[in-house]
């Protein structure tokens, strides 16, 4: 498929259009009053969040283990409390329903201690039996989200006493707590503990966890479901919450929480321009500048340009390692030399992010390993961040390709690459278009192909793609192993058989790499061997280049401070800012009402 690159309005032009829309929206709001918004007195007691993923197709599905559940509408952010949380900026684990996890010397047995005094919203004590029940439910129902990851490690789980749980693992795993119970990237299914006395006897593959007459969903958190529709989910504060009664945390100040689906990002942004929503999803910098001009009460992670927070999932150009000629590492390196990361940052982000030369986010705990690789000279041997189109063409020629006109050819075949893009994610689409333009300039007939999210994921799982701009190596936020392990040959399956998204969809198969990564995975997090083994694995990665790191995935997350302060910022980094993560529980504890 040949893509014709059309001249598109610049992002600054789009922002100018949005600024006009915001101005018009404010004028309408001023003339019509708060027709759809709450009164000032109500707004000082409620917090309104933008639902991240559109309208609620089934507003009665509060089973967090089903793919189409309402996990972005408050159930895990305010109602289902975590065992632990992780501050991804610092790497610190924050105890919540549990107080500690300790391992045996051989790392095959872990003991979890639970916090005393925790109760479900119906008054029943929260105990080890609930944790054991939830783990066994995930182990015995492979169709539940997150069950596969847990089953890879966990052999059995037993109740030691009402406040202690024993986990018996199949293999030693020093990261068992970190990877399963800290919600380190958005949320972990094993961190969603359910009440045995409610769920026992139910089929978790169909149970919706919803019955207002019975007080369902039953949760441990400080908020209970009040109402739910296809657009709006409302939670009311439970003033009998165990956390306040035991002194664990104060009762959160907001009396109601509302998750609202606005249909479009423009509609949501216009709502914030008139103080009708307190927390938005990611927007770009020009839009943020236009929004802040209309509403000076808005703030983001950084107080000035580029305003951003770095997402844990940096973006790669991920190449199917089985599709010729890109199954040759030299040819993948040729693509890398043709890519100008700074141009992607400039064209697709208006400069509001930075280039990435590793599969790790811009967090100090993991960036130290990138520095380690730089100091070891790996980036001199493998100059990943070097743009050299002449080098690209030289590699093509050395592999038998001849440039005739615009493109290289060989044996009657034009050198081509189709970059499949997730249509619902405009930023990924734009990244792919910039990369395709750069490859075109290097003699590759590079095109983009926009597909639905379901098709995009399914093609990745089955290996039915040439390339995608995506982040399947996203996992590590405090240590290097977990992201490296996504490319382990233990995850390899042939083309046509489905892998789990995020586990070697590119079909990289390297025995030496996997041997080193497996040894790395056996080391405790503070082992002096971690650095040495990382460098060995990373040298193989750079030589083979199974995926091509591109840019850090930035997010600008606006908060409105007119009614509520205490949002996380770079100056107050008590937790990361995404209000669609399970770590929102800690954000709620920090919010303070503003006197009107």
C-alpha positions in Angstrom: 0.0 0.0 0.0 1.5 3.4 -1.0 0.9 6.2 1.4 0.6 9.7 0.0 1.8 12.2 2.6 -0.6 15.0 2.7 0.2 18.4 4.1 -1.5 18.5 7.5 -2.3 21.5 9.7 0.6 22.1 12.1 0.1 21.2 15.7 0.4 24.8 16.6 -2.3 25.6 14.0 -4.5 22.9 15.6 -3.8 24.4 19.0 -4.9 27.8 17.7 -8.1 26.3 16.5 -8.6 24.7 19.9 -7.9 28.0 21.6 -10.7 29.6 19.5 -13.0 26.6 20.5 -12.1 27.1 24.1 -12.9 30.8 23.9 -16.2 30.1 22.2 -17.0 27.4 24.8 -16.3 29.9 27.6 -18.5 32.5 26.0 -21.3 29.9 25.8 -20.8 28.9 29.4 -20.8 32.5 30.6 -24.0 33.3 28.7 -25.8 30.1 29.6 -24.5 29.5 33.1 -23.5 26.1 34.4 -26.2 24.2 32.6 -24.4 20.9 32.7 -22.0 21.6 35.6 -22.5 21.5 39.3 -23.0 24.6 41.5 -20.0 26.1 43.2 -21.1 24.7 46.6 -21.3 21.2 45.1 -18.0 21.5 43.3 -16.3 22.2 46.5 -17.3 18.8 47.7 -16.9 16.7 44.5 -13.9 15.9 42.3 -14.6 15.3 38.6 -12.2 13.1 36.5 -12.2 12.5 32.8 -12.7 8.8 32.0 -9.7 7.8 29.9 -11.2 5.4 27.4 -14.5 6.7 26.0 -18.1 5.8 26.9 -19.0 2.9 29.1 -20.4 0.2 26.8 -21.7 -1.7 29.8 -22.0 0.6 32.8 -22.8 -2.4 35.1 -19.6 -4.3 34.7 -17.4 -3.8 37.8 -15.4 -7.0 37.5 -11.8 -5.7 37.1 -10.6 -9.0 35.6 -12.7 -8.7 32.5 -11.4 -6.9 29.4 -14.4 -4.6 29.0 -14.8 -3.7 32.7 -15.0 -0.1 34.0 -11.4 0.0 35.4 -11.0 3.6 34.3 -14.1 4.9 36.1 -13.2 4.7 39.8 -13.4 1.1 40.7 -9.6 0.6 41.1 -8.8 4.3 41.6 -11.0 4.9 44.6 -12.8 1.7 45.7 -10.5 -1.4 45.3 -7.4 -0.7 47.4 -4.0 -2.1 46.5 -1.8 -4.3 48.6 1.1 -2.0 47.8 1.7 1.0 45.6 4.9 2.0 43.8 6.2 5.6 43.4 7.8 5.2 39.9 9.8 8.4 40.3 11.7 7.1 43.4 11.2 3.4 43.2 9.8 3.3 46.7 7.2 0.7 47.5 4.3 2.0 49.6 2.4 -0.5 51.9 -1.4 -0.3 51.8 -3.6 -3.3 52.5 -0.4 -5.3 53.1 2.5 -4.1 55.3 5.4 -6.2 54.1 6.6 -9.1 51.9 9.6 -11.2 52.7 11.2 -14.0 50.8 13.0 -17.2 51.8 16.8 -17.4 51.1 16.1 -19.4 47.9 13.5 -16.8 46.7 10.9 -19.5 46.1 8.7 -18.7 49.1 7.2 -15.3 50.0 5.3 -14.3 53.1 2.9 -11.4 52.8 1.7 -9.7 56.1 -1.6 -7.9 55.9 -2.6 -4.7 57.8 -4.8 -5.4 60.8 -8.2 -3.8 61.1 -9.1 -3.7 57.4 -12.8 -4.3 56.7 -14.9 -4.7 53.6 -17.6 -2.1 53.0 -20.2 -4.5 54.4 -18.4 -4.8 57.7 -16.8 -8.2 57.1 -13.1 -8.4 58.1 -10.5 -8.4 55.3 -8.3 -11.5 55.8 -5.7 -13.7 54.3 -8.5 -15.9 53.0 -9.6 -13.1 50.6 -6.0 -12.9 49.2 -5.8 -16.7 48.8 -9.2 -16.8 47.1 -8.3 -14.1 44.6 -5.0 -15.7 43.7 -6.6 -19.1 43.2 -9.3 -17.6 41.1 -6.7 -16.1 38.8 -4.7 -19.3 38.6 -7.7 -21.4 37.7 -9.3 -19.1 35.2 -6.9 -18.3 32.4 -9.4 -16.1 30.7 -9.1 -13.4 33.4 -6.9 -10.4 32.7 -3.6 -10.9 34.4 -4.0 -14.5 35.1 -1.2 -15.6 32.7 1.5 -13.4 34.2 0.7 -14.7 37.7 0.5 -18.3 36.7 4.1 -18.1 35.2 5.4 -17.7 38.7 2.9 -18.9 41.3 2.7 -22.6 42.1 0.4 -22.4 45.1 -0.8 -20.0 47.8 -1.9 -20.8 51.4 -3.2 -19.0 54.4 -0.7 -19.0 57.3 -3.1 -17.2 59.6 -5.7 -14.4 59.2 -3.0 -11.8 58.5 -0.3 -13.9 56.7 -0.2 -15.4 53.2 2.4 -17.8 51.9 3.2 -17.8 48.2 5.1 -20.9 46.8 6.7 -20.2 43.5 7.7 -22.5 40.6 11.1 -20.8 40.3 13.1 -18.3 42.3 11.8 -14.8 41.7 13.3 -11.8 43.5 10.8 -9.5 41.8 7.6 -11.4 42.7 6.3 -8.6 45.0 7.4 -5.8 42.6 5.9 -7.3 39.5 2.6 -8.5 40.9 1.5 -6.4 43.8 2.6 -2.8 43.4 0.6 -1.6 40.3 3.9 -0.3 39.0 2.4 0.5 35.5 -1.2 1.5 35.9 -2.4 -1.6 37.8 -1.8 -5.3 38.4 -4.7 -7.8 38.4 -3.1 -9.6 41.4 -3.4 -6.3 43.3 -7.2 -6.3 42.9 -8.3 -8.4 45.9 -11.9 -9.4 46.0 -14.1 -10.5 49.0 -14.4 -14.3 49.1 -17.8 -14.1 50.8 -19.2 -12.3 47.8 -17.3 -13.9 44.9 -17.3 -17.5 46.1 -19.5 -19.7 43.9 -19.6 -17.0 41.1 -18.2 -17.6 37.7 -15.6 -14.8 37.4 -15.6 -15.0 33.7 -19.2 -13.7 33.7 -19.8 -12.2 37.1 -20.2 -8.4 36.8 -19.8 -7.5 40.5 -22.8 -5.2 40.4 -26.0 -5.2 42.4 -27.0 -1.9 44.0 -29.6 -3.5 46.2 -26.9 -5.7 47.8 -24.3 -2.9 48.1 -22.2 -4.4 45.3 -19.4 -3.9 44.5 -18.2 -4.6 48.0 -14.8 -3.0 48.4 -12.3 -1.9 51.1 -11.8 1.6 49.8 -13.2 4.9 51.1 -15.7 5.3 48.2 -18.9 3.3 47.4 -20.7 3.2 44.1 -23.6 5.7 43.9 -24.7 5.6 40.3 -23.5 4.5 36.9 -24.5 5.3 33.3 -22.8 5.0 29.9 -21.3 8.4 30.4 -21.0 9.0 34.2 -19.9 7.0 37.2 -20.4 8.5 40.6 -18.8 7.3 43.9 -19.8 8.6 47.4 -17.5 8.7 50.4 -17.9 5.9 53.0 -17.6 7.7 56.3 -17.2 4.3 58.0 -14.1 3.5 56.1 -11.7 1.3 58.0 -8.7 3.4 57.1 -9.9 6.5 59.0 -11.1 4.5 61.9 -7.8 2.7 62.4 -5.7 5.8 61.8 -4.1 4.4 58.6 -5.1 7.4 56.6 -7.4 10.4 57.1 -10.8 10.3 55.6 -10.4 11.8 52.1 -11.8 15.3 51.9 -14.0 14.9 48.7 -17.5 13.7 49.5 -18.1 12.5 45.9 -16.0 11.5 43.0 -17.3 11.6 39.4 -15.8 10.0 36.3 -17.2 11.6 33.2 -16.8 10.4 29.6 -16.8 13.5 27.3 -16.7 11.8 23.9 -13.9 13.9 22.6 -10.7 15.4 24.1 -11.8 18.8 22.8 -15.1 18.6 24.8 -13.2 17.5 27.9 -10.7 20.4 27.5 -13.5 22.9 27.1 -15.0 21.6 30.3 -11.8 22.3 32.1 -11.6 25.7 30.6 -14.8 26.5 32.6 -13.8 24.6 35.8 -16.2 21.7 35.1 -13.6 19.0 35.4 -10.7 18.7 37.8 -8.4 16.1 36.1 -7.9 15.5 32.4 -6.2 12.9 30.3 -3.0 13.6 28.3 -3.1 16.6 26.0 -0.3 18.1 23.8 1.6 21.2 24.8 0.0 23.7 22.4 -3.4 22.6 23.7 -2.3 22.9 27.3 -1.0 26.4 26.7 -4.3 27.4 25.1 -6.2 25.9 28.0 -4.1 27.6 30.7 -4.6 30.9 28.9 -8.3 30.5 29.3 -8.1 29.0 32.8 -5.1 30.2 34.9 -6.0 27.7 37.7 -4.8 24.8 35.6 -1.4 23.2 36.5 0.6 20.2 35.2 3.5 18.1 36.4 6.1 20.8 35.4 5.2 24.4 36.0 6.7 25.6 32.7 7.3 24.3 29.2 7.4 21.4 28.4 5.0 20.8 31.3 5.3 17.0 30.8 5.6 13.9 32.9 7.3 10.9 31.3 5.2 7.8 30.9 6.7 4.5 31.9 6.3 3.2 28.4 8.8 4.7 25.9 8.0 4.2 22.3 9.8 1.9 19.8 9.7 1.0 16.1 9.1 -2.7 16.6 10.1 -4.8 13.6 8.9 -8.3 12.9 12.1 -10.2 13.2 10.9 -13.1 11.0 10.0 -11.1 7.9 12.7 -10.7 5.3 14.7 -8.7 4.8 14.2 -7.2 8.3 15.1 -10.5 9.9 18.7 -9.5 9.3 20.0 -7.3 12.2 22.2 -5.4 9.7 19.0 -4.3 7.9 17.4 -3.3 11.2 20.5 -1.2 11.9 20.1 0.4 8.5 16.6 1.5 9.5 18.0 3.0 12.7 20.6 5.0 10.9 17.8 6.5 8.7 15.8 7.6 11.8 16.3 11.1 13.2 14.8 11.0 16.7 15.2 14.7 17.3 13.1 15.3 14.2 10.4 13.0 15.6 10.5 15.0 18.8 10.2 18.3 16.9 7.6 17.3 14.3 5.3 15.1 16.4 5.7 16.7 19.8 6.7 20.3 19.2 9.8 19.5 21.2 7.9 18.4 24.2 9.7 15.2 24.9 13.1 13.7 24.3 14.8 11.0 22.2 15.1 7.5 23.7 18.2 5.3 23.3 16.9 2.4 25.4 13.7 0.5 26.3 13.5 2.3 29.6 11.5 5.3 30.8 13.0 8.6 32.0 13.1 7.5 35.6 16.3 7.7 37.7 16.1 4.1 39.0 16.4 2.7 35.4 18.2 5.5 33.6 21.2 4.7 35.7 21.5 1.6 33.6 21.5 3.6 30.4 24.3 5.7 31.9 26.1 2.5 32.8 25.9 1.4 29.2 27.2 4.7 28.0 30.1 4.6 30.4 31.0 1.1 29.3 31.3 2.3 25.7 28.4 0.3 24.3 26.9 3.3 22.5 30.2 4.1 20.8 30.3 0.5 19.5 26.6 0.6 18.7 25.8 4.3 17.9 22.0 3.9 18.3 21.4 7.7 18.4 23.4 8.5 15.2 21.5 9.5 12.0 23.5 8.7 8.9 21.5 8.1 5.8 24.7 7.4 3.8 25.4 4.5 6.2 21.9 3.2 5.7 22.3 3.1 2.0 25.8 1.5 2.3 24.3 -1.3 4.4 21.5 -1.8 1.9 24.0 -2.1 -1.0 26.2 -4.5 1.0 23.1 -6.7 1.3 22.5 -6.8 -2.4 20.0 -3.9 -2.7 20.4 -1.4 -5.6 18.8 2.0 -5.6 16.8 2.6 -8.8 15.1 6.0 -8.7 13.6 6.6 -5.3 13.7 3.1 -3.8 16.1 0.2 -3.4 15.3 -3.0 -5.2 16.6 -6.6 -5.3 15.5 -9.5 -7.5 12.6 -7.4 -8.8 11.4 -6.6 -5.3 11.1 -3.1 -3.9 12.5 -2.6 -0.4 9.4 -1.7 1.6 8.1 -1.5 5.1 4.5 -1.2 6.3 4.2 0.5 9.7 0.9 -0.5 11.3 -0.6 2.1 13.5 -3.2 2.2 16.3 -5.8 4.5 14.8 -7.4 5.5 18.2 -4.0 6.7 19.4 -3.2 9.9 17.3 0.2 10.3 18.8 1.3 6.9 17.6 -0.1 7.6 14.2 1.9 10.8 13.9 5.1 9.2 15.2 4.7 6.5 12.5 4.2 9.0 9.8 7.3 10.9 10.6 9.4 7.7 10.7 7.9 6.6 7.4 8.9 9.9 5.8 12.4 9.5 7.1 12.7 6.0 5.7 11.3 7.1 2.4 14.1 9.7 2.2 16.6 6.8 2.7 15.2 4.7 -0.2 12.7 2.5 1.6 9.1 2.4 0.3 7.8 3.0 3.9 4.1 3.4 4.3 1.7 3.5 7.3 -1.5 1.5 7.7 -4.0 2.7 10.3 -6.1 -0.1 12.0 -8.5 -0.4 14.9 -7.0 -1.1 18.3 -8.3 -4.7 18.4 -6.8 -5.4 14.9 -3.5 -3.8 16.0 -3.2 -5.9 19.1 -4.4 -9.1 17.3 -1.8 -8.6 14.5 0.9 -8.1 17.1 -0.1 -11.3 19.0 -0.1 -13.4 15.8 2.9 -11.8 14.3 0.9 -10.6 11.3 2.7 -7.3 10.8 6.0 -5.8 9.5 6.4 -3.0 11.9 4.5 -1.1 14.6 5.2 2.0 16.7 4.4 0.7 20.1 5.8 0.0 23.6 5.6 -3.8 24.1 8.9 -3.7 26.1 7.2 -1.5 28.7 7.7 -3.0 32.2 10.8 -1.9 34.0 10.5 1.2 36.1 13.0 0.5 39.0 15.2 -2.2 37.6 16.3 -3.4 34.1 15.3 -7.1 34.0 11.5 -7.0 33.4 11.7 -5.1 30.1 14.6 -7.2 28.9 12.6 -10.3 29.7 9.8 -9.3 27.3 12.2 -10.4 24.5 13.1 -13.7 26.2 12.9 -16.7 23.9 10.7 -18.4 26.5 8.0 -16.1 25.1 8.7 -17.0 21.5 5.9 -18.6 19.5 5.8 -19.2 15.7 4.0 -16.8 13.4 0.2 -17.6 13.4 0.2 -18.7 17.1 -0.9 -16.0 19.5 1.5 -14.6 22.1 0.4 -12.4 24.9 0.7 -8.7 24.1 3.9 -7.4 25.5 5.7 -10.7 25.2 8.0 -10.9 22.2 5.5 -10.2 19.5 8.4 -9.3 17.3 9.5 -12.9 17.5 13.1 -12.2 18.6 14.8 -15.6 19.3 18.3 -15.5 20.7 19.5 -18.2 23.0 22.5 -16.3 24.4 20.5 -13.2 25.1 17.8 -15.3 26.9 20.5 -17.2 28.9 21.9 -13.9 30.2 18.5 -12.4 30.9 17.4 -15.6 32.8 20.5 -15.3 35.0 19.8 -11.6 35.6 16.3 -12.5 36.6 17.6 -14.8 39.4 19.6 -12.0 41.1 18.2 -10.1 44.0 17.6 -6.4 43.1 20.6 -5.2 45.1 23.0 -7.9 43.8 26.3 -6.6 42.4 25.9 -9.0 39.5 22.9 -7.0 38.2 25.1 -4.4 36.5 27.4 -6.9 34.9 24.6 -9.1 33.6 22.7 -6.1 32.3 25.7 -4.9 30.3 26.0 -8.4 28.7 22.3 -8.5 27.8 22.3 -5.0 26.5 25.3 -5.6 24.3 23.4 -8.4 22.7 20.3 -6.3 22.4 22.2 -3.5 20.7 24.0 -5.9 18.3 20.8 -7.6 17.3 18.4 -4.6 17.7 15.1 -6.5 17.8 13.3 -3.3 18.4 14.4 0.3 17.8 13.9 2.7 20.7 12.5 6.0 19.4 11.3 8.6 22.0 10.2 9.0 25.6 6.4 8.8 25.8 5.4 12.0 27.4 2.1 13.0 29.0 0.8 16.4 29.9 -1.9 15.8 32.5 -3.8 19.0 33.5 -5.3 19.5 37.0 -7.7 22.3 37.9 -6.8 23.9 41.2 -9.9 26.2 41.5 -11.7 23.8 43.8 -9.0 21.3 44.9 -5.3 21.6 45.6 -2.7 18.9 46.5 -2.3 17.3 43.0 1.0 15.6 42.4 3.6 17.8 40.7 7.3 17.8 40.1 7.7 20.0 43.2 5.5 17.7 45.2 6.2 14.2 43.8 4.5 12.1 46.4 3.2 9.9 43.6 2.9 9.9 39.8 0.2 12.0 38.2 -2.0 9.7 36.1 -5.4 9.7 37.7 -6.4 6.6 35.9 -3.9 4.5 37.8 -4.5 2.6 41.0 -2.2 5.1 42.7 -5.0 7.6 42.6 -5.8 6.3 46.1 -2.9 8.3 47.3 -3.8 11.4 45.3 -7.3 11.4 47.0 -5.6 11.5 50.4 -3.7 14.7 49.4 -6.5 16.7 48.0 -7.6 19.8 49.9 -10.7 21.9 49.2 -10.2 25.6 48.3 -12.3 28.1 50.2 -14.6 29.8 47.7 
